[in-house]
Amino acid sequence: MPPKKAAEPEKKLRLGRPGNNLKMGIVGLPNVGKSSLFNILTKCDLGKAANFPYATIDPEESRVIVPDPRFDWLADLYQPSNRVPAFLTCIDIAGLTAGASTGAGLGNAFLSHVRAVDGIFQVVRAFDDAEVIHVEGDVNPVRDMEIIQTELRLKDIEWLEKQIETSKKVARSANATTLAGKAKQEELLTQQKALEILVGKPEEGVPGKDVRKHDWNAKEVEVINQLNLLSSKPILYLVNLSERDYARKKNKWLPKIKAWIDENNPGDLLIPFSVALEERLSQLDEAEQADALKALGEEHKTTVAPCLGKITKAGYDALNLQRYFTCGPQEVRAWTIQAGTKAPQAAGVIHSDFEKKFVCGDIMAFEDLKELGNESAVKAAGKLRQQGKPYVMKDGDIAHWKAGA
């Protein structure tokens, strides 16, 4: 008698909206450098960078190129007439303040803008400048992070309490013996569990935590995703330093910020950067930028590098995105998909007919092409693989799709 097949592990679903057109929102208190970062990232002046709170009210949106040496190499190899890299959509959201969850400082509108994005760049100010006012009166990034976290959680608690009341009425009227009735009961239990996670158990000394920091099962994730909670979105902490502190890689607040993240949101990424330096570099050509960075490094006896590419790539990765390439003399293009996407759905990003009439894909790994030098050599080495519908795309795959008529 053949041995029984081992049970397949439960498929791990991620919190968040499915899709490849996801957005990162730039969030923080007023006057911490959000709009300046947005302007530099997007090389435009849509974000209203100004030295007063609420200079930005309506969110601004732009696409930012995701740097990728693989794409550059492919473009050099194929010399196409058209080059289309991967993009990350970034949105500049106005500053949140204490009390935003109850409507203070245009808070309700701003929090609705946060709800509309899929991930958060939280900009934290760690530089002193008497000419740039701070809405709280002084510079204290740990307090600022506490304010943002508290406001996002309070809004989620308010949202969940309303949802739970509605779900209780629906669950009471549903037939608990039917599948639909059981589903409604499970939905209510998950909502109540999410509320407990956010609130914690203060009387027992158990603090609340973000919804994203709990280990949810697949059914629970489906319910949480329908709620679109603010605390379910991935957060990257961008610490805005003075040019001097960034160059010397020292700032009195950095250890305290790291300790706060480790205690409150362990595993979240911390990226120090300097808006002042990035703004200065943006005014220079490539050669002048190299000279400026070299001079700054020599002054502080260290190596100084710009940080915008690192920030963009980190945001792209936080949204669980990856890319594959299509290559030819007409075009080299990076196509954004979510990690775990199968071949037909990846082809469908180009055109829905490619998914509907999918036959197969000729796939090669970028590493194989780079090692062997050209497609013919890859094919000769037996590394051009024909993949069908079950194939899960890998980051950096190079694909040629075949679809039926």
N, C-alpha and C positions, 0 to 999 in steps of 0.2 A: 504494500500500500504506500503510495507516494506521500512524502511528508507534506503537512499542511503549509500553505504559504503564510509567511509571517504577515501579521496585520500591518497595513501601511500606516505610517505615522500621520496624525491629523495635519492637514495642510495648514500652514501658518499664514494667516491673513494679516496684513498690516493695517494699522489705523490710517485713515485718510481717504481722500477721493481717488478712485481709480482713473487712469488716463495718462496721457503723455504731455498734455498742455497744462502743467501745474505751475503755481505761482508762489514766489517768496515775497513776503511783506517785510519792509524795513520799519521796525517798531522801536519806540523808546520814549523817554520824556522829552519835552521841548528843549531845543538848543543843545543837543548832545552830538550833532553832526549827521543826522539822518539824511536830510535833503542834500547836504554836501556830498555824502557818500553816494547817494543815488545819482547825482549829476556827474560825478567822476566815473562811476560804473558804466553809465549809459552814454557818457560823452555828450551830454546835452544839458540844457538849462530848464528842464520842465519843473523840477522840484524847486520850490521857492525857498532858497537858503537865506534866512534873515535872522537878525539878532533880536527876536521877540517871539513869545509863545504863539502857536497857532498860525504861523506864517503859511503853513500848508493846511488846507481844510479839505478840499476834494483830493482824493488820492491820484497820484500820477503813475503812469505805467509805461514800461519800456522793456525791450528785449536786449539781453546782454550776451555777447558771445562767450561760450564756455571754451577756455583755452584747451587745446589737445594736441600734443606733439605728433600723435598718430595721424591726425587729419592733415597737418602741415606736411608730413612725410608723403602721404598719399597724393596730395596736390602737386608736390614736386615730382613725383614719379609719373603721374598721368598727364600733367600739364593741361588740364581741362580748360575750356573756355568759360566755365562757370564753377564757382566754388561756394558751397553753402555749409557753413559749420553748424554745430549744435548751439542752441540758444537757451537761456534761462530768462523767464519773465519775472521782472522785479517791479514791485509797487512801493512807492513812497507814501507812507501813512502818517498822518499828523500825530503830534505828540500826545501821549496819554498822561494824565495827571492823577494824583490821589483823589479818589471819589468818582473816577470816570464810570465805574459800574452803576452809579446812581445818577449819572447824567452830568456830573461836574465837568466844566471845560469842554463842552460838546462831546462828552464821553460816549453817549449812546451811538452817535453817528460813527465815531472813530472805531469803537468796538465792533460795529457791524462791518467795517472795512477789514478788520482783522479776521472776522469770521469768513470773509470771502476769499482769503488766501489759504494756501496749503501748508506753508511753513513760515517760520519767523526768523529774520535776522534781528536780534535784539541789540541795538547799539547802546553801549554804556560809556558814559563820559568819565575819563580818569585823568583829565588835564585841567590845570588851573589857568584861567585867563580872566582877569578882572573886566575885560571889555566884552566878554560873552556871558551874559547873565544866566543864572541857573534858576529855574522855576521854584526850587526848594530852598534857595538862598545860599547854599554852599555845595561844594563837590563832595559827594559821598556815593560812589557807585553801588556799594552793597545795599544801602537804603533804597536807591533807585531800582535795583533789581527786585527788592522786596515789594516795592510799590506796584511794579508791572505784574509780578506774579500774583499778588493779592487781588488786583483789579480783574485779571483774567479769570481767576478762580471764583471770585464773587459773582461775576456775570454768569459763569457756568452753573453755579449753585442756584441762582435765581432762575435760569433757564430750565434746569432739571426739575426744580420744585414744581414749575408750571406743567412740564411734560408728565411728571408722575401723577399729578392730580387728574389730568386728561386720561392717562393710561389706566388709572384705577377705575374710572367710570366705564371705559371700554371693556376692561377685564371683567367687571361685575356683570355686564350685560352679555358677555360672550359665553358660549357653551363650553365649559372646561373639559368636556369629554371629547371634543372634536380637535383635529389637528390645528385648526385656525385658533380655537380657544386656548389651547396649550401654548401656541406661539405668542399670543397676547400676554399670557401669564409670564412667560419667560422674558418677554420684552420689558415688562414692568419690573421684574426682579433685577434685570441688568441695569435699568435706570436707577433703581434704588441702591444697587451696589456702587455705581459710579458716584452717586451723591455721597455715600459713606466714605469712598476713597478720597474725595475732595475735602470733606469736612474733617475726617479723622475721628479720633476719640479723645478730645481734649481732657476729659475727666480722668482718663487713664494715661495721659501723657503721650498719646499717639498723635503726631501731627498729621494734617492732611497732606496729600501729594497730588501732583498732576495726574490726570487720567492716563496720559501716555506712559507713565512709569509703572503701571500695573500690567501683569501678565494675563491678558485676556484670551479666552479660547475663541475659535472661529465664529461660533454663533454669537457670542458677545460682541465681537468686533463688528459684525454686520449691524447690530443695534447701535453701537457707539458711533459708527460712521454715519448713520442716519441723523444723529443728533448734531453733528458738526460742531463739537465742543472746542472752545478756544484752547483748553489745556490738553487737547489730544494732538495738537500740531507740533512737529519737531521744532526745536529752538536751537539756534547757534548764537553764542554770545560774542559780539564784536566789540572789543574794548578799544576805544578811541584815545590814543596817547598823544602827547606832544611829540614833535619831530625828534627832539633830543632823547626822550625816554624810549621811543621806538628804536632809535639807532643803537642806543647802549643796552637795550633789552632789560631795562630796569624801571620799576615804578612801584611806589610804596603800596598801591592798591592791588597790584596783581596777585600777590599771595592771598590776600583777603577775599578777592573775587573767586579765585580757584577754590579756596576752602568753602565758600558759600555754595558754589556749584556742586562740589563733592558731597556736601551735606544735604542739599535740597533737591538737586537734579543730577545725580551721579551719571556719568557717561556722556553728558552734553559737551559739545566742543567749544573751546575758548580760543578765539583768534585775536591777538593784539594787532592793531594797525594804527596808522596815523593819517587822518584826513588832511592835516596840514602838509605832510610830505607828499601824499598822493596828489593834492591840488597843485603843488609846486611842480611835480614831475609832469603833470598833464599839460603844462604850458611849454614843455621842452620837446625837442625832437629826440629821436632814438639815441643818437650819439651824445647829446647833451645830458640825457637821463643817465646814461652809463657813467659819464664824468661826475655828475652830481652824487650818484650813489657811491662811487669810489671815494670821492672826497669826504663824504659823510662817514664812510667806514673807516677811513684813515684817521679822521678826527677822533673817533671813539674806539679805535683799535678793535674793530669787529667787521663782519660782513653784513651789508645792508641790502635788502631786496624789496621790491614793491610787493604788495599783498593782495591787489585786486583780483588777480587770477586765482589765487588760493581761496578767496572768499567766494567767488562765483562757483568754482568747482565744488566747494564744500556744500553750498546751497543745493546744487544739482544732485549731489550724492545723498543729501539729507532727505530729498523727496523720492529716493529709491529709483532714480532714473539712470538709464545707461543708453548707449548709442551703438548703432551698427552703421556700416558704410555701404553706399553703392558707388562704384567707380567706373569711369570710362573717359574717353577723350572729350565728350561733351560736358560732363559734369562729375565732380566728386562731391558727395553730399553725406552729411551725418544726419541720421534719423533718430529721434529721441523716442524711446520706449521705456516701459517700466521693467525693472528686473523681474525675471520669471515669465516674460512674454513668450508665447510659442510662435513658431514660424508663420502660420497663416495670419495671425493678428499683427505681427511685425510687418508683413507685406501689406496689410490693410492700411497701415499708416501712410503709405504712398498713395494708394487708391483703394476704395472699398471693393472694387471688382477683383483686385488681387487676392483679397481674403475670400470672397465668395467663390471664385473659380480657381482657388489655389491648387496647384499640382505638386510642386516641390520647389526646393531652392538649392542652388549650387553655392555652397558655403566654404569659405576658407578663413582661417584665423589670421589676424593682422600680423602676429609674430612670425607665422610661416612665410607670408609674403615678404616681410622685411628681411628675413634670413635668406630666402632663396632668390629674391630680386625681381621676379616677374611672375605673371600668372601661369605662363607655360611651364616654368620650372616647378611651380607648386603642383600643377596637374601631373607632371612627369613623376614627381615624388609621391604621388598618390595621396596628397593632402587636400585636394579639392573634393569635398564631400557632398553627396546628394542627400538632402535631408527632407523628410516628409512632415506631415502635420504634427506629430508628437514632439518634434524637436524644440527644445527651449533655447532661445537665443542667448549667446554669451556676449559680454561687453567687448566691442572691438571686432566682431564678426564682419566679414565683407560678403555681401550677398548679391546673387543674381537670381531673380524670381522667375518661375515659369507658371503661367496661369492658362486655363482653358479659354477657348473662344467664347 
